[in-house]
């Protein structure tokens, strides 16, 4: 599955809105939330293996393309 190029979703902005917390407490809360986001993030997707040349040729022949034609799936 593609990841929409190299774009990633925007990082959430972490704010503590309660006025009676000290700056140190607010920083600790923000750091804990950021650590949680790092710890629970999905692992990076593995790079796909290059297509087997025999399979590529068979796929191209199956749709009527020359075996040495440029790939229609890439820009």
Secondary structure, DSSP 8 states (H G I E B T S, - for coil): ---STT------------TTS-HHHHHHHHHHHHHHHHHTS-----------HHHHHHHHHHTT--TTS--TT--
